[in-house]
Amino acid sequence: MPGPDPSRRSERSRRAVLTAALDLLAETGYSDLTIEAIAARAGVGKQTIYRWWRGKGAVILDALVDAATVAGDIVLPDTGDLGADLRTVIRDTVAEFADPRLSATTRALTIETLADDELAEQVRDRLLRPQLAAIRLRLRAGQRAGQVRGDVDLDQVIELLFGPIYHRWLLRTGPLTDAYADGVVKLTMAAITPVTAPRQ
């Protein structure tokens, strides 16, 4: 009779660690989260976590990516009205940055990426790029529909949308509100809408 499958046991342990990390993150916040606490909650040894991850930043990144994967592919709304669709997305983004719990995690991860190039690359490639790619697809659809000028750089449009939000959030220069989100979209649309098309 065959014994237990080590790969299945490892996958159960990995998922237990990721679940424990997210649960503890919600309970204690990032700054008070420790590898020891995650190991205890997951029922694994601390050395098991360090065998798979370099530190708690890497654990949280994997947990966030895993949660996003479970949620499914990122698809933006496409009502045919690009301005309205972008307002929905940017309002949601601003709300996430304004949420104290989510903001604390994002801020802590951002701080860690400043000192850890490998973690920064993983956050960019695994967490941010899928989201930005979805925005780019919606902008491309808007371009095909004549709502976005054909000569604009879509990657720069994405930066026009998200750069001001990140700047305001990072430096705490003002409130993150629906009105602010709508203003960012309005200014962006003014910059990218063809002159002959109606402004949105």
TORPA-4810 file (N, C-alpha, C, O; in nm, 3 decimals):
<nodes>
NODE_1_0.084_-0.119_0.000_0.000_0.000_0.000_0.088_0.125_0.000_0.175_0.139_0.086_M
NODE_2_0.066_0.217_-0.097_0.152_0.335_-0.104_0.133_0.427_0.017_0.024_0.437_0.073_P
NODE_3_0.241_0.493_0.055_0.235_0.587_0.166_0.178_0.721_0.124_0.138_0.737_0.009_G
NODE_4_0.173_0.818_0.216_0.121_0.952_0.186_0.203_1.019_0.075_0.324_1.002_0.066_P
NODE_5_0.136_1.094_-0.006_0.201_1.167_-0.114_0.266_1.292_-0.057_0.195_1.382_-0.011_D
NODE_6_0.401_1.302_-0.059_0.468_1.420_-0.001_0.427_1.550_-0.069_0.420_1.654_-0.003_P
NODE_7_0.401_1.546_-0.200_0.365_1.669_-0.269_0.230_1.722_-0.221_0.210_1.843_-0.209_S
NODE_8_0.136_1.629_-0.194_0.006_1.672_-0.144_0.019_1.729_-0.003_-0.045_1.828_0.032_R
NODE_9_0.104_1.663_0.078_0.127_1.713_0.213_0.191_1.852_0.209_0.155_1.939_0.288_R
NODE_10_0.286_1.872_0.117_0.351_2.002_0.105_0.252_2.108_0.060_0.256_2.221_0.108_S
NODE_11_0.163_2.073_-0.034_0.066_2.171_-0.082_-0.031_2.208_0.030_-0.070_2.324_0.042_E
NODE_12_-0.071_2.112_0.110_-0.159_2.142_0.224_-0.090_2.238_0.320_-0.151_2.332_0.370_R
NODE_13_0.038_2.212_0.346_0.114_2.300_0.436_0.128_2.439_0.377_0.115_2.539_0.448_S
NODE_14_0.156_2.447_0.247_0.171_2.577_0.181_0.043_2.658_0.191_0.045_2.777_0.225_R
NODE_15_-0.069_2.594_0.163_-0.197_2.665_0.168_-0.230_2.703_0.312_-0.288_2.809_0.336_R
NODE_16_-0.196_2.618_0.408_-0.220_2.650_0.548_-0.142_2.775_0.588_-0.192_2.859_0.662_A
NODE_17_-0.019_2.786_0.540_0.065_2.902_0.571_0.005_3.029_0.510_-0.003_3.132_0.577_V
NODE_18_-0.038_3.021_0.383_-0.094_3.139_0.316_-0.225_3.182_0.382_-0.250_3.302_0.398_L
NODE_19_-0.308_3.086_0.418_-0.434_3.117_0.486_-0.407_3.181_0.622_-0.470_3.280_0.659_T
NODE_20_-0.313_3.123_0.696_-0.278_3.176_0.827_-0.224_3.318_0.815_-0.255_3.405_0.897_A
NODE_21_-0.142_3.342_0.712_-0.083_3.475_0.694_-0.191_3.580_0.670_-0.186_3.688_0.729_A
NODE_22_-0.286_3.550_0.584_-0.393_3.647_0.556_-0.483_3.666_0.676_-0.526_3.779_0.704_L
NODE_23_-0.513_3.560_0.747_-0.597_3.571_0.868_-0.529_3.659_0.973_-0.592_3.747_1.032_D
NODE_24_-0.402_3.633_0.996_-0.329_3.712_1.096_-0.310_3.856_1.050_-0.311_3.949_1.132_L
NODE_25_-0.292_3.875_0.920_-0.279_4.010_0.867_-0.403_4.092_0.898_-0.394_4.210_0.934_L
NODE_26_-0.521_4.030_0.882_-0.646_4.099_0.910_-0.662_4.126_1.060_-0.723_4.225_1.099_A
NODE_27_-0.606_4.038_1.144_-0.622_4.052_1.289_-0.522_4.149_1.351_-0.558_4.227_1.439_E
NODE_28_-0.397_4.145_1.305_-0.292_4.219_1.374_-0.232_4.334_1.293_-0.173_4.426_1.349_T
NODE_29_-0.248_4.328_1.160_-0.179_4.425_1.076_-0.040_4.376_1.041_0.013_4.285_1.105_G
NODE_30_0.018_4.436_0.939_0.145_4.387_0.886_0.261_4.405_0.983_0.343_4.315_0.998_Y
NODE_31_0.268_4.519_1.048_0.385_4.548_1.132_0.398_4.450_1.248_0.510_4.421_1.291_S
NODE_32_0.286_4.400_1.299_0.291_4.308_1.412_0.290_4.161_1.370_0.294_4.071_1.454_D
NODE_33_0.285_4.138_1.241_0.284_4.001_1.190_0.424_3.942_1.195_0.521_4.007_1.156_L
NODE_34_0.435_3.818_1.244_0.566_3.753_1.252_0.561_3.616_1.188_0.454_3.555_1.177_T
NODE_35_0.677_3.569_1.145_0.687_3.434_1.090_0.649_3.331_1.197_0.586_3.230_1.166_I
NODE_36_0.687_3.357_1.321_0.654_3.264_1.430_0.503_3.249_1.445_0.452_3.138_1.463_E
NODE_37_0.431_3.362_1.438_0.286_3.357_1.453_0.222_3.284_1.335_0.128_3.206_1.354_A
NODE_38_0.272_3.309_1.215_0.218_3.239_1.098_0.240_3.090_1.111_0.149_3.011_1.086_I
NODE_39_0.360_3.050_1.152_0.391_2.907_1.166_0.301_2.842_1.270_0.249_2.732_1.248_A
NODE_40_0.281_2.910_1.383_0.196_2.854_1.488_0.053_2.839_1.441_-0.010_2.736_1.466_A
NODE_41_-0.001_2.941_1.372_-0.138_2.935_1.323_-0.154_2.827_1.216_-0.257_2.760_1.210_R
NODE_42_-0.052_2.810_1.132_-0.060_2.712_1.023_-0.030_2.570_1.069_-0.060_2.474_0.998_A
NODE_43_0.028_2.557_1.189_0.062_2.424_1.237_0.184_2.365_1.170_0.193_2.244_1.150_G
NODE_44_0.279_2.452_1.134_0.403_2.405_1.072_0.521_2.462_1.149_0.504_2.553_1.230_V
NODE_45_0.638_2.409_1.123_0.757_2.462_1.187_0.804_2.590_1.118_0.782_2.609_0.999_G
NODE_46_0.868_2.677_1.195_0.918_2.802_1.138_1.016_2.775_1.024_1.021_2.848_0.926_K
NODE_47_1.095_2.667_1.039_1.192_2.634_0.936_1.125_2.596_0.805_1.182_2.614_0.697_Q
NODE_48_1.002_2.545_0.814_0.928_2.512_0.691_0.899_2.637_0.611_0.913_2.638_0.489_T
NODE_49_0.860_2.743_0.679_0.831_2.869_0.611_0.958_2.926_0.548_0.956_2.970_0.433_I
NODE_50_1.067_2.925_0.623_1.191_2.981_0.570_1.250_2.895_0.457_1.331_2.943_0.378_Y
NODE_51_1.208_2.770_0.450_1.254_2.686_0.339_1.187_2.728_0.208_1.244_2.712_0.101_R
NODE_52_1.064_2.782_0.217_0.987_2.819_0.098_0.987_2.969_0.070_0.973_3.010_-0.046_W
NODE_53_1.003_3.050_0.172_0.995_3.196_0.156_1.113_3.263_0.225_1.168_3.211_0.323_W
NODE_54_1.151_3.380_0.174_1.265_3.454_0.228_1.229_3.535_0.351_1.317_3.571_0.429_R
NODE_55_1.102_3.566_0.369_1.058_3.646_0.482_0.909_3.670_0.473_0.842_3.616_0.385_G
NODE_56_0.857_3.750_0.565_0.712_3.766_0.570_0.659_3.844_0.449_0.544_3.824_0.409_K
NODE_57_0.741_3.933_0.392_0.697_4.003_0.272_0.668_3.907_0.159_0.568_3.922_0.088_G
NODE_58_0.755_3.808_0.141_0.735_3.707_0.036_0.613_3.620_0.065_0.540_3.582_-0.027_A
NODE_59_0.590_3.590_0.193_0.471_3.510_0.230_0.344_3.588_0.196_0.252_3.533_0.135_V
NODE_60_0.338_3.715_0.235_0.219_3.796_0.209_0.198_3.814_0.059_0.085_3.808_0.012_I
NODE_61_0.306_3.835_-0.015_0.292_3.848_-0.160_0.230_3.723_-0.219_0.136_3.731_-0.299_L
NODE_62_0.281_3.605_-0.180_0.225_3.480_-0.231_0.078_3.465_-0.191_-0.004_3.416_-0.269_D
NODE_63_0.046_3.507_-0.068_-0.093_3.496_-0.021_-0.184_3.586_-0.102_-0.295_3.547_-0.138_A
NODE_64_-0.139_3.708_-0.132_-0.220_3.802_-0.210_-0.236_3.754_-0.353_-0.344_3.764_-0.411_L
NODE_65_-0.128_3.702_-0.412_-0.135_3.650_-0.548_-0.227_3.528_-0.554_-0.305_3.512_-0.647_V
NODE_66_-0.216_3.442_-0.452_-0.300_3.323_-0.446_-0.448_3.362_-0.435_-0.533_3.302_-0.501_D
NODE_67_-0.478_3.463_-0.353_-0.616_3.509_-0.338_-0.667_3.567_-0.469_-0.783_3.546_-0.505_A
NODE_68_-0.581_3.642_-0.540_-0.621_3.699_-0.668_-0.646_3.590_-0.772_-0.736_3.602_-0.855_A
NODE_69_-0.566_3.484_-0.767_-0.584_3.372_-0.861_-0.716_3.301_-0.837_-0.787_3.265_-0.931_T
NODE_70_-0.749_3.282_-0.709_-0.877_3.219_-0.675_-0.993_3.305_-0.723_-1.096_3.253_-0.767_V
NODE_71_-0.977_3.437_-0.713_-1.083_3.529_-0.755_-1.105_3.527_-0.906_-1.212_3.565_-0.954_A
NODE_72_-1.004_3.482_-0.980_-1.019_3.472_-1.126_-0.949_3.584_-1.199_-0.894_3.676_-1.138_G
NODE_73_-0.952_3.576_-1.331_-0.886_3.677_-1.414_-0.947_3.814_-1.391_-1.066_3.828_-1.365_D
NODE_74_-0.861_3.916_-1.401_-0.906_4.054_-1.384_-0.968_4.101_-1.515_-0.900_4.104_-1.618_I
NODE_75_-1.093_4.137_-1.511_-1.163_4.185_-1.630_-1.231_4.317_-1.594_-1.309_4.324_-1.500_V
NODE_76_-1.201_4.420_-1.670_-1.262_4.549_-1.646_-1.400_4.557_-1.709_-1.427_4.488_-1.808_L
NODE_77_-1.487_4.640_-1.654_-1.618_4.657_-1.717_-1.602_4.720_-1.855_-1.513_4.803_-1.877_P
NODE_78_-1.689_4.681_-1.949_-1.688_4.742_-2.081_-1.832_4.769_-2.121_-1.897_4.688_-2.186_D
NODE_79_-1.880_4.886_-2.081_-2.018_4.927_-2.112_-2.027_5.000_-2.245_-2.135_5.034_-2.291_T
NODE_80_-1.910_5.023_-2.306_-1.906_5.104_-2.426_-1.873_5.249_-2.396_-1.842_5.326_-2.487_G
NODE_81_-1.878_5.286_-2.270_-1.846_5.423_-2.226_-1.715_5.415_-2.147_-1.716_5.382_-2.029_D
NODE_82_-1.604_5.447_-2.212_-1.473_5.432_-2.148_-1.461_5.518_-2.023_-1.411_5.471_-1.921_L
NODE_83_-1.506_5.642_-2.031_-1.496_5.730_-1.915_-1.568_5.674_-1.794_-1.515_5.676_-1.683_G
NODE_84_-1.689_5.623_-1.815_-1.767_5.566_-1.704_-1.699_5.443_-1.648_-1.696_5.423_-1.527_A
NODE_85_-1.645_5.359_-1.737_-1.579_5.237_-1.691_-1.454_5.269_-1.611_-1.427_5.204_-1.509_D
NODE_86_-1.378_5.368_-1.656_-1.258_5.406_-1.583_-1.293_5.468_-1.448_-1.222_5.448_-1.350_L
NODE_87_-1.402_5.544_-1.443_-1.443_5.601_-1.313_-1.474_5.489_-1.213_-1.440_5.500_-1.095_R
NODE_88_-1.538_5.383_-1.259_-1.567_5.269_-1.170_-1.438_5.208_-1.116_-1.426_5.183_-0.997_T
NODE_89_-1.343_5.184_-1.206_-1.218_5.120_-1.166_-1.135_5.210_-1.075_-1.081_5.165_-0.974_V
NODE_90_-1.124_5.337_-1.111_-1.041_5.428_-1.032_-1.104_5.458_-0.898_-1.033_5.474_-0.799_I
NODE_91_-1.236_5.466_-0.892_-1.302_5.481_-0.762_-1.271_5.361_-0.672_-1.241_5.379_-0.554_R
NODE_92_-1.277_5.240_-0.728_-1.246_5.120_-0.649_-1.101_5.122_-0.602_-1.071_5.085_-0.488_D
NODE_93_-1.011_5.166_-0.689_-0.870_5.173_-0.653_-0.847_5.273_-0.541_-0.777_5.244_-0.444_T
NODE_94_-0.908_5.391_-0.553_-0.895_5.494_-0.450_-0.951_5.444_-0.317_-0.895_5.471_-0.211_V
NODE_95_-1.063_5.371_-0.322_-1.123_5.318_-0.199_-1.029_5.219_-0.130_-1.021_5.216_-0.007_A
NODE_96_-0.958_5.138_-0.209_-0.862_5.044_-0.150_-0.748_5.118_-0.081_-0.707_5.082_0.029_E
NODE_97_-0.696_5.222_-0.147_-0.588_5.299_-0.086_-0.636_5.375_0.037_-0.559_5.399_0.129_F
NODE_98_-0.763_5.412_0.039_-0.817_5.487_0.152_-0.853_5.397_0.270_-0.869_5.446_0.382_A
NODE_99_-0.866_5.267_0.246_-0.900_5.174_0.354_-0.779_5.156_0.446_-0.674_5.113_0.399_D
NODE_100_-0.790_5.188_0.574_-0.673_5.186_0.663_-0.604_5.050_0.669_-0.482_5.043_0.669_P
NODE_101_-0.682_4.942_0.673_-0.622_4.809_0.683_-0.548_4.771_0.556_-0.433_4.726_0.562_R
NODE_102_-0.613_4.789_0.442_-0.548_4.756_0.315_-0.429_4.848_0.289_-0.325_4.805_0.240_L
NODE_103_-0.446_4.974_0.323_-0.339_5.071_0.302_-0.217_5.037_0.385_-0.104_5.052_0.338_S
NODE_104_-0.237_4.992_0.507_-0.124_4.958_0.593_-0.042_4.844_0.534_0.081_4.847_0.539_A
NODE_105_-0.110_4.744_0.479_-0.039_4.633_0.417_0.037_4.678_0.294_0.153_4.642_0.275_T
NODE_106_-0.029_4.758_0.209_0.036_4.808_0.088_0.156_4.894_0.122_0.260_4.884_0.058_T
NODE_107_0.141_4.979_0.223_0.251_5.068_0.261_0.368_4.986_0.315_0.483_5.016_0.283_R
NODE_108_0.340_4.884_0.395_0.447_4.801_0.450_0.520_4.724_0.339_0.642_4.715_0.339_A
NODE_109_0.444_4.669_0.245_0.507_4.599_0.133_0.589_4.695_0.049_0.698_4.660_0.002_L
NODE_110_0.538_4.815_0.029_0.612_4.915_-0.047_0.746_4.946_0.019_0.848_4.958_-0.049_T
NODE_111_0.745_4.960_0.151_0.869_4.988_0.224_0.967_4.874_0.206_1.086_4.897_0.185_I
NODE_112_0.918_4.750_0.214_1.008_4.635_0.198_1.067_4.628_0.058_1.183_4.590_0.041_E
NODE_113_0.988_4.663_-0.043_1.038_4.656_-0.180_1.149_4.758_-0.205_1.232_4.738_-0.294_T
NODE_114_1.151_4.867_-0.129_1.255_4.967_-0.147_1.392_4.914_-0.109_1.495_4.962_-0.158_L
NODE_115_1.394_4.815_-0.021_1.521_4.758_0.026_1.547_4.619_-0.029_1.651_4.559_-0.001_A
NODE_116_1.453_4.566_-0.108_1.464_4.429_-0.156_1.427_4.426_-0.304_1.309_4.422_-0.339_D
NODE_117_1.528_4.428_-0.390_1.502_4.434_-0.535_1.427_4.311_-0.585_1.342_4.322_-0.673_D
NODE_118_1.458_4.196_-0.529_1.391_4.073_-0.574_1.242_4.077_-0.539_1.158_4.041_-0.621_E
NODE_119_1.211_4.120_-0.418_1.071_4.131_-0.379_1.001_4.236_-0.464_0.886_4.217_-0.503_L
NODE_120_1.069_4.347_-0.493_1.010_4.452_-0.576_0.974_4.398_-0.714_0.867_4.429_-0.767_A
NODE_121_1.062_4.318_-0.772_1.034_4.260_-0.904_0.914_4.165_-0.899_0.832_4.162_-0.990_E
NODE_122_0.905_4.088_-0.791_0.794_3.994_-0.778_0.662_4.067_-0.758_0.561_4.029_-0.816_Q
NODE_123_0.662_4.172_-0.677_0.540_4.251_-0.658_0.496_4.311_-0.791_0.378_4.307_-0.825_V
NODE_124_0.591_4.366_-0.864_0.561_4.427_-0.994_0.506_4.324_-1.093_0.403_4.346_-1.157_R
NODE_125_0.576_4.210_-1.105_0.542_4.114_-1.210_0.421_4.028_-1.176_0.342_3.993_-1.264_D
NODE_126_0.406_3.994_-1.049_0.302_3.898_-1.012_0.174_3.966_-0.962_0.065_3.911_-0.977_R
NODE_127_0.187_4.085_-0.904_0.070_4.150_-0.846_0.022_4.268_-0.929_-0.098_4.281_-0.956_L
NODE_128_0.114_4.353_-0.971_0.075_4.476_-1.041_0.051_4.455_-1.190_-0.049_4.504_-1.243_L
NODE_129_0.139_4.384_-1.257_0.128_4.374_-1.402_-0.003_4.312_-1.450_-0.058_4.360_-1.549_R
NODE_130_-0.056_4.207_-1.385_-0.186_4.155_-1.431_-0.297_4.261_-1.422_-0.384_4.266_-1.508_P
NODE_131_-0.294_4.345_-1.318_-0.394_4.450_-1.304_-0.376_4.557_-1.412_-0.474_4.601_-1.474_Q
NODE_132_-0.252_4.596_-1.435_-0.226_4.699_-1.536_-0.255_4.648_-1.676_-0.299_4.723_-1.763_L
NODE_133_-0.231_4.519_-1.699_-0.261_4.460_-1.829_-0.410_4.465_-1.859_-0.450_4.487_-1.973_A
NODE_134_-0.492_4.445_-1.756_-0.637_4.453_-1.775_-0.681_4.594_-1.810_-0.769_4.613_-1.894_A
NODE_135_-0.619_4.694_-1.747_-0.648_4.834_-1.780_-0.608_4.862_-1.925_-0.680_4.928_-2.000_I
NODE_136_-0.492_4.811_-1.963_-0.443_4.834_-2.099_-0.538_4.774_-2.203_-0.563_4.836_-2.307_R
NODE_137_-0.591_4.656_-2.176_-0.685_4.594_-2.269_-0.810_4.680_-2.285_-0.863_4.694_-2.396_L
NODE_138_-0.859_4.737_-2.174_-0.979_4.821_-2.183_-0.949_4.949_-2.260_-1.032_4.995_-2.339_R
NODE_139_-0.830_5.007_-2.238_-0.792_5.125_-2.313_-0.777_5.094_-2.462_-0.814_5.175_-2.547_L
NODE_140_-0.722_4.977_-2.494_-0.708_4.937_-2.633_-0.845_4.924_-2.699_-0.863_4.963_-2.815_R
NODE_141_-0.941_4.870_-2.625_-1.078_4.860_-2.678_-1.134_5.000_-2.702_-1.203_5.024_-2.802_A
NODE_142_-1.105_5.092_-2.610_-1.148_5.230_-2.628_-1.083_5.294_-2.749_-1.145_5.375_-2.819_G
NODE_143_-0.958_5.258_-2.774_-0.888_5.309_-2.892_-0.954_5.258_-3.020_-0.972_5.333_-3.116_Q
NODE_144_-0.989_5.130_-3.021_-1.055_5.074_-3.140_-1.191_5.137_-3.162_-1.237_5.148_-3.276_R
NODE_145_-1.256_5.178_-3.052_-1.389_5.240_-3.063_-1.382_5.389_-3.093_-1.485_5.454_-3.104_A
NODE_146_-1.261_5.443_-3.107_-1.246_5.584_-3.137_-1.258_5.675_-3.017_-1.274_5.796_-3.033_G
NODE_147_-1.251_5.620_-2.895_-1.261_5.701_-2.774_-1.125_5.743_-2.721_-1.117_5.827_-2.631_Q
NODE_148_-1.019_5.686_-2.776_-0.881_5.718_-2.736_-0.802_5.747_-2.863_-0.810_5.672_-2.961_V
NODE_149_-0.726_5.854_-2.861_-0.645_5.888_-2.978_-0.552_5.774_-3.015_-0.498_5.706_-2.928_R
NODE_150_-0.533_5.754_-3.142_-0.448_5.644_-3.188_-0.301_5.665_-3.163_-0.224_5.569_-3.167_G
NODE_151_-0.260_5.790_-3.138_-0.118_5.818_-3.123_-0.069_5.818_-2.978_0.048_5.844_-2.952_D
NODE_152_-0.159_5.789_-2.884_-0.117_5.795_-2.744_-0.051_5.664_-2.702_-0.082_5.557_-2.754_V
NODE_153_0.041_5.675_-2.608_0.107_5.559_-2.548_0.019_5.509_-2.433_0.002_5.578_-2.333_D
NODE_154_-0.037_5.390_-2.448_-0.132_5.340_-2.348_-0.066_5.318_-2.213_-0.132_5.332_-2.109_L
NODE_155_0.063_5.283_-2.212_0.132_5.267_-2.083_0.141_5.402_-2.010_0.132_5.407_-1.888_D
NODE_156_0.159_5.510_-2.085_0.160_5.641_-2.022_0.022_5.682_-1.974_0.009_5.751_-1.873_Q
NODE_157_-0.081_5.639_-2.044_-0.218_5.666_-1.999_-0.242_5.599_-1.864_-0.303_5.657_-1.774_V
NODE_158_-0.194_5.476_-1.852_-0.209_5.403_-1.725_-0.139_5.480_-1.613_-0.191_5.489_-1.501_I
NODE_159_-0.022_5.535_-1.643_0.049_5.613_-1.542_-0.024_5.743_-1.509_-0.020_5.790_-1.395_E
NODE_160_-0.090_5.802_-1.609_-0.171_5.921_-1.583_-0.285_5.890_-1.487_-0.324_5.974_-1.406_L
NODE_161_-0.339_5.769_-1.497_-0.451_5.729_-1.411_-0.406_5.694_-1.270_-0.467_5.737_-1.172_L
NODE_162_-0.298_5.617_-1.259_-0.261_5.563_-1.128_-0.149_5.640_-1.058_-0.139_5.637_-0.936_F
NODE_163_-0.065_5.710_-1.136_0.045_5.785_-1.075_-0.001_5.888_-0.973_0.053_5.892_-0.863_G
NODE_164_-0.101_5.972_-1.007_-0.147_6.072_-0.909_-0.204_6.009_-0.782_-0.185_6.062_-0.673_P
NODE_165_-0.273_5.896_-0.796_-0.330_5.829_-0.679_-0.218_5.782_-0.587_-0.222_5.804_-0.466_I
NODE_166_-0.119_5.717_-0.647_-0.008_5.665_-0.567_0.068_5.780_-0.500_0.107_5.769_-0.384_Y
NODE_167_0.089_5.888_-0.573_0.159_6.004_-0.518_0.084_6.061_-0.397_0.143_6.088_-0.293_H
NODE_168_-0.048_6.078_-0.412_-0.128_6.135_-0.303_-0.130_6.041_-0.183_-0.124_6.085_-0.068_R
NODE_169_-0.139_5.911_-0.211_-0.142_5.812_-0.103_-0.008_5.804_-0.032_-0.002_5.800_0.090_W
NODE_170_0.100_5.802_-0.110_0.233_5.784_-0.052_0.274_5.904_0.032_0.329_5.888_0.141_L
NODE_171_0.247_6.025_-0.018_0.290_6.147_0.049_0.182_6.208_0.138_0.207_6.306_0.208_L
NODE_172_0.062_6.149_0.134_-0.050_6.196_0.216_-0.079_6.344_0.190_-0.097_6.422_0.283_R
NODE_173_-0.083_6.382_0.062_-0.101_6.523_0.026_-0.247_6.565_0.023_-0.276_6.684_0.011_T
NODE_174_-0.340_6.472_0.032_-0.482_6.507_0.029_-0.568_6.385_0.046_-0.518_6.272_0.047_G
NODE_175_-0.699_6.406_0.061_-0.791_6.293_0.083_-0.810_6.210_-0.044_-0.801_6.261_-0.155_P
NODE_176_-0.836_6.083_-0.025_-0.865_5.991_-0.135_-1.015_5.966_-0.136_-1.067_5.887_-0.057_L
NODE_177_-1.084_6.033_-0.226_-1.230_6.031_-0.229_-1.279_5.998_-0.370_-1.202_5.994_-0.466_T
NODE_178_-1.410_5.974_-0.380_-1.470_5.952_-0.512_-1.453_6.075_-0.600_-1.428_6.063_-0.720_D
NODE_179_-1.466_6.192_-0.541_-1.450_6.316_-0.618_-1.309_6.327_-0.675_-1.290_6.369_-0.789_A
NODE_180_-1.210_6.288_-0.595_-1.072_6.290_-0.644_-1.055_6.190_-0.758_-0.992_6.222_-0.859_Y
NODE_181_-1.110_6.069_-0.742_-1.101_5.967_-0.846_-1.163_6.017_-0.976_-1.106_6.000_-1.084_A
NODE_182_-1.280_6.077_-0.964_-1.348_6.128_-1.084_-1.267_6.238_-1.151_-1.265_6.248_-1.274_D
NODE_183_-1.200_6.320_-1.072_-1.116_6.426_-1.127_-0.998_6.371_-1.205_-0.963_6.423_-1.311_G
NODE_184_-0.936_6.266_-1.152_-0.824_6.202_-1.222_-0.870_6.148_-1.357_-0.802_6.166_-1.458_V
NODE_185_-0.986_6.082_-1.358_-1.038_6.027_-1.483_-1.072_6.139_-1.581_-1.043_6.129_-1.700_V
NODE_186_-1.134_6.245_-1.532_-1.172_6.357_-1.620_-1.051_6.418_-1.687_-1.053_6.444_-1.808_K
NODE_187_-0.946_6.442_-1.611_-0.825_6.500_-1.667_-0.759_6.405_-1.767_-0.710_6.448_-1.871_L
NODE_188_-0.759_6.276_-1.734_-0.699_6.178_-1.825_-0.776_6.169_-1.955_-0.717_6.168_-2.063_T
NODE_189_-0.908_6.164_-1.945_-0.991_6.157_-2.065_-0.972_6.282_-2.151_-0.972_6.273_-2.274_M
NODE_190_-0.957_6.398_-2.088_-0.935_6.521_-2.164_-0.806_6.514_-2.244_-0.795_6.573_-2.351_A
NODE_191_-0.708_6.440_-2.191_-0.578_6.430_-2.258_-0.577_6.328_-2.371_-0.498_6.340_-2.464_A
NODE_192_-0.664_6.227_-2.365_-0.654_6.116_-2.460_-0.770_6.109_-2.559_-0.762_6.035_-2.657_I
NODE_193_-0.877_6.183_-2.535_-0.994_6.176_-2.623_-0.967_6.251_-2.754_-0.918_6.364_-2.751_T
NODE_194_-0.998_6.190_-2.868_-0.981_6.261_-2.995_-1.060_6.392_-2.996_-1.169_6.399_-2.940_P
NODE_195_-1.005_6.493_-3.058_-1.065_6.626_-3.058_-1.206_6.623_-3.119_-1.295_6.695_-3.074_V
NODE_196_-1.225_6.539_-3.220_-1.355_6.537_-3.288_-1.459_6.456_-3.213_-1.577_6.463_-3.246_T
NODE_197_-1.416_6.380_-3.111_-1.511_6.298_-3.037_-1.568_6.378_-2.923_-1.501_6.470_-2.875_A
NODE_198_-1.688_6.348_-2.877_-1.747_6.417_-2.761_-1.669_6.386_-2.635_-1.632_6.271_-2.611_P
NODE_199_-1.643_6.488_-2.554_-1.573_6.469_-2.428_-1.660_6.389_-2.333_-1.783_6.403_-2.334_R
NODE_200_-1.595_6.302_-2.248_-1.671_6.223_-2.152_-1.642_6.270_-2.011_-1.696_6.215_-1.915_Q
</nodes>
